[in-house]
Amino acid sequence: SPLRFPPSMAAPPADAPPPQELELEHMIGFAAGQDDDSSVQFHPTEPTTFVSYTGCLIIIGSVSDPHAQEFLRGHDEEVTCLAISPSGHLIASGQTSHTRVAGSEAAVIVWDFATRQPVFRLLDLQDGPTAYSRNSVTQLAFSPDGKILGGADDRADARLCMWDLPTGLLQAATNTKALSFLEFGEVVASGRRTSSHGKYLIYAGRGPAILRFTLEFDVRSMQYALAEERFKMPSQGLARQYFCGKYLPQGAGYLIAGSSAGELCVFNCATMVFRAAVPVSAGGGLLQLATSSAGGKEVVYCGCGDGKLRVVAGLDQQWTMEGEVALSGEIRGLSASADGAELLAGTSLGDVYIVDAVELRPRHGHLGGPRMSSHTQPIRCLAFGDSSETFASGAENGVLRLWELSHYTVRTHIAPSDNKAAHPTCIVFKGSDLVSGWSDGCMRCHSEDGKLLWFVPLTHNGGVYSIALSPRFIATGGADASLRLWDSETRRVLAEFGEHRERYRVTGIAIDRNKPHLIHSCGADKTIVTFDLKQARRSQHFTQQEGGFCGLVQSTQGEQEIITADTAGCVKVWDGDVRQDAPIAMLVTWTERDELQGKEKKLNHIALDPSGNHLLLSTASGEIQVWELANAAEPRSVGIAHSNEVTQASFSPDGKQIVSVGLDSCICVWNWFA
């Protein structure tokens, strides 16, 4: 056999050289679940450039070219917020804290936009000494002069920090409750001739209160200090939560804030009093705000919870509605381009639209849809058919999508089934049709245009978790530990096998390449079973002591052995012709360093490339690994982009690309050079 796995379970040494990184071609994802308005933003000086985040990456893209993406790498956890300096020279991004390191911090990284390199890593938003505590950076904002960066986290006793950007040093900090927005106002010049330190005014929302923080240099202590004040509210009738806020410099200066009642609330910043509540949204609240004065007229764009993007103009107590357009889902991200000609609007359904700012008309992307689309819930399954141009994915909210890979757009969107709690767990292509297994125990088949062609209720109790196709039958494995065969035409049960242990799901099925009457299956019960359809019985059985199996493939080389992946992080080779309950070869996918750092070992999926020369592993640590079967001493390449478990990855049929999906709701497209 050409398979040359290491002969023992010994992990690679801690000082082993790192493998080559896979080239990330494109990332499909939009942080639709985030409550802040920073998930997608136009660059303040480059009208066609936008900055967004998804997973653990910052993405710099172009609204005119869907293929143009650059990635800023530095975060090791999910990115949670983003800010761009008014000059466009700096980007700040914040993340959630580590999950396994006691007393760790939610980091803020400041990037140089021109060089795409990190400048500072700020670690002052401490989450306290409690073991396994977790907090996230939720607010970031630059001062108008670009000299101060403000940030806050999401704890109940949140911390608000102000950093000096020329040095990256913490200037001041204070404890406060979690903030819903953070917005700098004007910079007030010092009244002292001997002082060059300006006074910064920062506005924030905190529950039903609107706050003003003053950052001012104290000559007595020779350091900056933060002071907090509350805006005056009406004595009754204005109990609101505030989701977003923007500072308007006109006149005495005004703060506008979007409320939970769908109003645009106006506050005079000089007197710190409430001035007006302008009804904007009929339901779902006013979630996002963007402003523009590009045409010589100050306008406010309002992203609403009812899916409407509305435009209002005015000041103080005089406001007029100037237009609206309906988009899909709640508007969770909103930004105006540098020239004021376009808007970027992201919705709760994962769609990002480019909207003409004057006509309020969406400029549709390829195939007439939004400019970008993404899943909004963890993605559980993935499949290619015969074409390298299309693939399918399924998410936990029950959405199935057929994607066009060349433009990264959705060709077909299949809405959740009649059982709203169900989601697809596995997909295979049958010609151009999609056959999928579901968590409600059903098997469904959809055409490429999304039409439901047929479904089999109660395919398995507890869910269908593996599917394999032959010309005559469909093989399914379920949470009920059974393997069933279904007639491809009538969908009637042809045979049923119950050799796996009860209450352990069947996680993988392979129909033998040379002997199609043999069906190989593996399960979470740590067993591999081969069924002989001619004899209608089990013909082979393997058991291991550690780690349930998460999937299997059959090699195309040599003796065409069965290769498995398991939750202990091991890949093993099994020869059905050898009557011994042990693998003939194995490898360990983690190093001693990984174990010392507490890195997750579990594997979630295994696949082969079209040539049969390389294994593709999806890991719970968020990596994908490519191993060369002829020399499997160490990974050939590793892909790092996901911020959570990679649930599945697959080579395209032409072997030139890899697509991976994960619990972070992201789809990554990688270039593969064999």
DAJOUR-V188587 format. One record per backbone hydrogen bond with DSSP energy under -1.0 kcal/mol. CO is the residue of the C=O (numbers start at 0). NH is the residue of the N-H. If there is no record, write none. Layout:
CO:NH, CO:NH
//
This chain:
5:585, 11:591, 12:15, 19:637, 22:670, 25:668, 27:666, 29:31, 30:33, 38:52, 40:50, 45:48, 47:62, 48:42, 49:60, 50:40, 51:58, 53:56, 54:78, 56:53, 57:71, 58:51, 59:69, 60:49, 64:67, 69:59, 71:57, 77:95, 80:93, 82:91, 84:87, 88:112, 89:84, 90:110, 91:82, 92:108, 93:79, 93:80, 94:136, 100:103, 106:94, 107:121, 108:92, 109:118, 109:119, 110:90, 111:115, 116:111, 119:109, 121:107, 123:125, 124:105, 129:132, 134:96, 135:153, 138:151, 140:149, 142:145, 146:164, 147:142, 148:162, 149:140, 150:160, 151:137, 151:138, 157:175, 159:173, 160:150, 161:170, 161:171, 162:148, 163:167, 168:163, 171:161, 173:159, 180:204, 182:202, 185:200, 187:198, 198:187, 199:214, 200:184, 201:212, 202:182, 203:210, 204:179, 205:208, 206:241, 208:205, 209:230, 210:203, 211:228, 212:201, 213:226, 214:199, 215:224, 217:221, 217:222, 222:217, 224:215, 226:213, 228:211, 231:273, 237:239, 240:259, 243:257, 245:255, 247:253, 249:252, 252:268, 253:247, 254:266, 255:245, 256:264, 257:242, 258:261, 258:285, 261:279, 261:280, 262:258, 263:277, 264:256, 265:274, 265:275, 266:254, 267:271, 271:231, 272:267, 275:265, 277:263, 284:304, 287:302, 289:300, 291:298, 292:295, 298:291, 299:311, 300:289, 301:309, 302:286, 302:287, 303:306, 303:330, 306:326, 307:303, 308:324, 309:301, 310:321, 311:299, 312:319, 314:317, 317:314, 319:312, 322:310, 324:308, 329:347, 332:345, 334:343, 336:339, 340:356, 341:336, 342:354, 343:334, 344:352, 345:331, 345:332, 346:349, 350:346, 351:370, 351:371, 352:344, 353:362, 354:342, 355:359, 360:355, 364:367, 365:368, 368:364, 371:351, 377:395, 380:393, 382:391, 388:404, 390:402, 391:382, 392:400, 393:379, 393:380, 394:397, 398:394, 399:413, 400:392, 401:410, 401:411, 402:390, 403:407, 403:408, 408:403, 411:401, 413:399, 417:419, 418:421, 422:438, 425:436, 427:434, 429:432, 432:429, 433:445, 434:427, 435:443, 436:424, 436:425, 437:440, 437:463, 440:458, 440:459, 441:437, 442:455, 443:435, 444:452, 444:453, 445:433, 446:449, 450:446, 453:444, 455:442, 459:462, 462:478, 465:476, 467:474, 471:487, 472:469, 473:485, 474:467, 475:483, 476:464, 476:465, 477:480, 477:505, 481:477, 482:496, 483:475, 484:493, 484:494, 485:473, 486:490, 491:486, 494:484, 496:482, 500:503, 504:523, 507:521, 509:519, 514:517, 516:532, 517:511, 518:530, 519:509, 520:528, 521:506, 521:507, 522:525, 522:548, 525:543, 526:522, 527:541, 528:520, 529:538, 529:539, 530:518, 531:535, 531:536, 536:531, 539:529, 541:527, 547:566, 550:564, 552:562, 556:559, 560:554, 561:573, 562:552, 563:571, 564:549, 564:550, 565:568, 565:602, 568:588, 569:565, 570:586, 571:563, 572:583, 572:584, 573:561, 574:577, 577:579, 579:581, 584:572, 586:570, 590:594, 591:595, 592:596, 593:598, 594:597, 601:619, 604:617, 606:615, 608:611, 612:628, 613:608, 614:626, 615:606, 616:624, 617:603, 617:604, 618:621, 618:645, 622:618, 623:638, 624:616, 625:635, 625:636, 626:614, 627:630, 628:3, 636:625, 637:21, 638:623, 640:55, 644:662, 647:660, 649:658, 651:654, 655:671, 656:651, 657:669, 658:649, 659:667, 660:646, 660:647, 661:378, 661:664, 665:661, 666:27, 667:659, 668:24, 668:25, 669:657
//
